Amino acid sequence: MFRTYKYRLYPTRVQEKTLDFLLMQGRLIYNDALEQRLKVYRETGESVSYPQQWAHFRDLRHAHPDTLGRLNATSVQQILRRLDKAFKAFFRRLKAGEKPGFPRFKGCNRFNSLEYRYGDGCKLRFSGGRARFYVQNVGEIKVKYHRPLPEGAQIKHVILKRRNRRWYICLMLELPEPAVIKEHPGPAVGIDVGLHHLLALSNGETVDNPRWLRRSLAKLRVAQRRMARRLKGSRGWREAAYQVARLHERIAHQRRDFWHKFTRKLVDTYSLVVLEDLNLAFMTANSHLALSAHDAGLAEFRQLLAYKAESAGTRVVFVNPAFTSQLCSFCGAVVVKDLSVRVHECSFCGYTADRDVNAARNILSSVAVKSAWTGPPGVLGHGVAVPVQRASPGKLPALAGRVVTCAPFGVK
Ligand SMILES: [Zn+2]
């Protein structure tokens, strides 16, 4: 099991200057390596591989101990690998018929992190109850150690990063696998995720969309206008740009905080959570929905739910959302209604409920759920729906083998 723990660093002024210097060196290496690839290709038509670049920059590093040489060797390797990845992704997407952007030269605000292998040029140290983070050529930096590392955790990689003038370390941890997966005693719940009600639960609860971004739009507008009035690149402009970035960061924090608390509550309460398998790419491509969908941070919701569920022993099932809003969750009749109709009112059995709550109840009663509930995790019974691996298993690695997709009740 892998987890990332993030801590804030409080470097002194001198340390901060050195950190900035190291980032700048990293950026230069990235840009030089990109230049090298372009140049060789122009002249010979050949492409340069990662090992060739590493050999080149390793020598360069030895030749310039006061500049490049101050960067840790593995950090340099990681930078070259990053570029290699960018190229590979570019060609892969090109082959797939997409329109990828070509790897770009990085400006001074576009290169904000360095990677380390833990123990090689960096180390977390404790003395007198205080934590400090040692970085090669920078020294020991004060850390706000706001929570201890989980027991048995091994630090694998470290990402040292700068964001809006603040410094952080992200510790990538490997945790021991729990010997037995505990059985969760809680009930099951279906959730309809939408834009009117952000969430509707099958038990009747609804959560309205807090619209974090929309609420802050007025403030953002003022800050963005101030930035636009100033001369680009000037001191005043930089200050205004910083204010804009900070506002965006705050909105992201509010959103993240909400989803952390909500997903925590979900996995503590329920042993089975059933969600629609929405196509997020489709939603964000639709310009009417895009702002709200981004604002809601639905992708973040899934991500947080997935990893919390894994530790809590909660099962998460995604079902095909087709017809969930049109069926009556009480009698199964089809009650056609367009998006503007907010209340489900069944003309057959008289069942009346909020539109989204009705959909959540349908989601919960789909075939996939019944079998996930009684049968072995991830395998569907009833012989109706076939278990399908999620299209992008990379997104939810923690739940591999436990996440299933199938058609809702009554649809083959
Ligand atoms: Zn009905």
Residues whose N, C-alpha, C, O or C-beta is under 5 A from the ligand:
A	BS01	ZN	C328 F330 C331 G332 A333 C346 F348 C349 G350 Y351
